[in-house]
Amino acid sequence: MKFSTQVRPISYLKSHAAEIVKNISLSREPMLITQNGEAKLVVMDVRSYEEHEETLALLKILALGNREIEQGKFRSATDIFEEMDKDDHP
Protein backbone atom coordinates (compact mmCIF):
# COMPACT_ATOMS: atom_id res chain seq x y z
CA MET A 1 0.00 0.00 0.00
CA LYS A 2 1.52 3.27 -1.11
CA PHE A 3 0.11 6.36 0.53
CA SER A 4 2.13 8.59 -1.77
CA THR A 5 -0.54 8.32 -4.48
CA GLN A 6 -3.44 9.04 -2.13
CA VAL A 7 -2.34 12.04 -0.06
CA ARG A 8 -4.78 14.93 0.24
CA PRO A 9 -5.14 17.96 2.50
CA ILE A 10 -8.06 18.13 4.91
CA SER A 11 -9.64 20.87 2.78
CA TYR A 12 -9.94 18.33 -0.08
CA LEU A 13 -11.69 15.92 2.26
CA LYS A 14 -14.16 18.62 3.28
CA SER A 15 -15.03 19.65 -0.27
CA HIS A 16 -14.95 16.22 -1.98
CA ALA A 17 -16.36 13.84 0.65
CA ALA A 18 -18.85 12.03 -1.62
CA GLU A 19 -16.25 11.59 -4.38
CA ILE A 20 -13.70 10.29 -1.87
CA VAL A 21 -16.17 7.74 -0.49
CA LYS A 22 -16.95 6.51 -4.01
CA ASN A 23 -13.30 6.29 -5.09
CA ILE A 24 -12.06 4.58 -1.94
CA SER A 25 -14.97 2.13 -2.02
CA LEU A 26 -14.09 1.17 -5.60
CA SER A 27 -10.29 1.17 -5.39
CA ARG A 28 -10.04 -0.06 -1.77
CA GLU A 29 -6.91 2.09 -1.47
CA PRO A 30 -6.67 4.17 1.70
CA MET A 31 -6.20 7.93 1.57
CA LEU A 32 -3.83 9.84 3.83
CA ILE A 33 -5.24 13.17 5.02
CA THR A 34 -2.87 15.95 6.02
CA GLN A 35 -3.39 19.05 8.10
CA ASN A 36 -0.85 21.85 7.97
CA GLY A 37 1.44 19.55 6.00
CA GLU A 38 1.41 16.78 8.63
CA ALA A 39 -0.20 13.36 8.24
CA LYS A 40 -3.25 13.27 10.52
CA LEU A 41 -5.49 10.38 9.54
CA VAL A 42 -6.12 7.57 7.12
CA VAL A 43 -9.47 7.12 5.39
CA MET A 44 -10.28 3.59 4.23
CA ASP A 45 -13.30 1.53 3.24
CA VAL A 46 -14.99 -0.64 5.86
CA ARG A 47 -14.18 -3.95 4.17
CA SER A 48 -10.46 -3.14 4.11
CA TYR A 49 -10.62 -2.01 7.74
CA GLU A 50 -12.31 -5.26 8.80
CA GLU A 51 -9.73 -7.33 6.92
CA HIS A 52 -6.97 -5.30 8.56
CA GLU A 53 -8.46 -5.92 12.01
CA GLU A 54 -8.80 -9.67 11.33
CA THR A 55 -5.17 -9.82 10.22
CA LEU A 56 -4.04 -8.01 13.37
CA ALA A 57 -6.07 -10.40 15.53
CA LEU A 58 -4.44 -13.42 13.87
CA LEU A 59 -0.98 -11.90 14.30
CA LYS A 60 -1.69 -11.33 18.00
CA ILE A 61 -2.74 -14.96 18.40
CA LEU A 62 0.46 -16.10 16.67
CA ALA A 63 2.57 -13.82 18.87
CA LEU A 64 0.90 -15.15 22.02
CA GLY A 65 1.46 -18.71 20.84
CA ASN A 66 5.12 -18.04 20.15
CA ARG A 67 5.53 -16.46 23.58
CA GLU A 68 3.98 -19.51 25.25
CA ILE A 69 6.28 -21.82 23.30
CA GLU A 70 9.29 -19.76 24.38
CA GLN A 71 8.09 -20.05 28.00
CA GLY A 72 7.71 -23.81 27.66
CA LYS A 73 3.93 -23.67 28.02
CA PHE A 74 3.05 -26.33 25.47
CA ARG A 75 2.51 -30.03 25.04
CA SER A 76 3.78 -32.14 22.20
CA ALA A 77 1.38 -33.40 19.58
CA THR A 78 2.39 -36.96 20.45
CA ASP A 79 1.28 -36.44 24.07
CA ILE A 80 -2.04 -34.97 22.94
CA PHE A 81 -2.75 -37.84 20.54
CA GLU A 82 -1.82 -40.44 23.17
CA GLU A 83 -4.21 -38.78 25.61
CA MET A 84 -6.95 -38.76 22.99
CA ASP A 85 -6.38 -42.46 22.28
CA LYS A 86 -6.70 -43.23 26.00
CA ASP A 87 -9.98 -41.33 26.16
CA ASP A 88 -11.36 -43.28 23.17
CA HIS A 89 -10.39 -46.69 24.63
CA PRO A 90 -11.30 -46.94 28.31
N, C-alpha and C positions, 0 to 999 in steps of 0.2 A: 504494500500500500504506500503510495507516494503522495504525501500531502502537498508537495510542491505544485501540483497541477490544480489543486482545489483549495487555494488560499484566497480568502476574501475578507475585506474589512467589515466591521459590524454594520456600517451604513448600508452595505450591499445586502446584508441579511434583512435589514429593516425594510428596504424598498423592493426586494425581490423574493419575499418569503414563499409565495405560491410556486414560483418557478423553481426555487431551490428544492422544495419538497418534491416536485415532479421529477427533477433531474436526479436527485439522490435516490429516489425510489426506483427509478429505472436503471441507473448505473451501479447502484449499491456501493459507490465510492464515497467515503466520508469527506466532509469539507471542514477545513480549519478556519476558524473565525478569529480575526485579530482586532485588537483595540489599542489605539495609539502605537501601532507597530509591533505589539507583543501578542503572541498566541494566547488566546483566552479560553476557547472551547472548541470542541469537535462536534459537528452535526452529522448524524448517521441515521440510516433507516432502521426501523425496529427489528426487522429480520436479521440484519447484520449484527445489531446489538445483542440480540438473544443468542446468536451463534457464538459471539465473542464471550458472553457470560458462561455458556455451556463449556467452551474450551477452557476458560479459566477454572471452572469447577473441576474439570477432569485433571488439569495440571496440579491443582491443589491436592486432589486425591492421590495422584502419583507421588507428589512430594511427601505427603504424610506416610505413604507406604514405604518410600525409600528411607525415611527417617526411622521408622519402626524396624526395618531390616538392619540399619546401621546400629540400632540399639539392641539388636538380638531378640526383638519381640516378634518372632515368627515360628512357624512349625513347618517341617518339611512336607512336601506333597506325599511322600511315602508314608509318613506317620498318619496323615489325614486319611489316606486310602485304607491303611490297615485298620484304623478306628472305624471307618465306614463298613469294612468287611465284617468286623466283629459285631456291629450293630445289626447287620443283615442276617447273621448266623448265630443265634443265641445258644 
